[in-house]
Amino acid sequence: MTRPCRCRRIRCSPDKNYFKPRGIPLDSLEEVNLALDELEAVRLADFEGLYQEDAAKKMDISRQTFGNIIKSAHKKIADVLLNAKALKIEGGKVKRVC
């Protein structure tokens, strides 16, 4: 039996939650879902430049969990960019602290 997923703290949601390559019809694109906690991890680590330990504390999770989240997010974003897919940002067990 696995442990229950702990609620992750995020600062705020994005204004836009869907991105796609220009010039390709939406119905012909494969879609990749990026959870809100994955977006928050990218924001903290890559945009804010925080170390994983500090970013994990802000999200109220362990450093190892943060590492797993950021790894998953980076893989999804690379897939979207390299394979011309649509990116939808939604979901995840999160608690907004805006």
matplotlib code that plots the C-alpha trace (Angstrom):
import matplotlib.pyplot as plt

x = [0.0, 1.4, 1.4, -1.3, -0.3, 0.4, -1.0, 1.7, 1.7, 1.8, 2.0, -0.6, -2.1, -1.0, -3.3, -3.0, -3.1, -2.7, 0.1, 0.5, 2.8, 1.6, 0.3, -0.7, -4.4, -5.3, -7.2, -4.0, -1.8, -1.0, -1.6, 0.7, -0.6, 1.6, 0.3, 0.2, 2.8, 5.1, 4.7, 5.4, 8.6, 9.8, 9.0, 10.9, 14.0, 14.4, 12.8, 13.5, 16.9, 16.3, 18.1, 16.0, 16.1, 14.8, 12.2, 10.9, 10.4, 8.3, 6.1, 6.0, 7.4, 10.6, 13.7, 13.4, 9.8, 10.7, 13.4, 10.9, 8.4, 11.0, 12.4, 8.9, 8.2, 11.4, 10.7, 7.2, 8.3, 11.1, 8.6, 6.3, 9.1, 10.9, 7.9, 5.6, 2.9, 0.3, 0.9, -2.1, -1.5, -4.0, -4.6, -2.6, -3.2, -2.3, -3.1, -2.8, -1.2, -1.4]
y = [0.0, 3.4, 6.5, 9.0, 12.0, 15.0, 18.4, 20.6, 24.3, 26.5, 30.3, 30.9, 29.6, 30.7, 33.1, 30.9, 27.1, 25.9, 26.3, 24.8, 25.2, 27.9, 26.8, 23.3, 22.6, 21.7, 18.5, 17.1, 17.7, 15.2, 16.8, 16.6, 17.5, 19.4, 19.4, 22.6, 21.3, 20.5, 24.1, 25.4, 23.3, 24.6, 28.2, 27.8, 25.9, 27.3, 30.7, 31.7, 29.8, 28.2, 25.0, 21.9, 21.9, 25.5, 25.0, 21.8, 23.7, 26.3, 23.6, 21.8, 18.5, 16.5, 17.3, 13.9, 14.4, 17.8, 16.1, 13.6, 16.4, 18.6, 15.6, 14.7, 18.3, 18.7, 15.5, 16.6, 20.1, 18.6, 16.3, 19.2, 21.3, 18.5, 16.7, 19.7, 18.8, 20.9, 21.6, 21.7, 22.9, 21.6, 19.3, 17.9, 17.8, 21.4, 24.1, 27.7, 30.1, 33.3]
z = [0.0, -1.0, 1.2, 0.5, -1.6, 0.5, -0.5, -2.1, -1.5, -4.6, -4.8, -7.6, -10.8, -14.2, -16.2, -19.2, -18.9, -22.5, -25.0, -28.4, -31.4, -33.8, -37.2, -36.2, -35.7, -32.2, -33.2, -34.7, -31.7, -28.9, -25.4, -22.4, -19.0, -16.6, -13.0, -11.0, -8.5, -11.5, -12.8, -9.3, -9.0, -12.4, -11.2, -8.0, -9.3, -12.8, -12.7, -9.1, -9.0, -5.6, -4.5, -4.3, -0.5, -0.3, -3.0, -1.2, 2.0, 0.2, -1.2, 2.1, 0.7, 1.1, -1.1, -2.7, -3.6, -5.0, -7.1, -8.5, -9.3, -11.1, -13.0, -14.3, -15.2, -17.2, -19.1, -20.0, -21.1, -23.2, -24.8, -25.7, -27.2, -29.1, -30.4, -31.1, -28.6, -26.8, -23.1, -20.7, -17.1, -14.6, -11.8, -8.9, -5.2, -4.3, -1.8, -3.1, -0.7, -2.8]

ax = plt.figure().add_subplot(projection="3d")
ax.plot(x, y, z, "-o")
ax.set_aspect("equal")
plt.show()
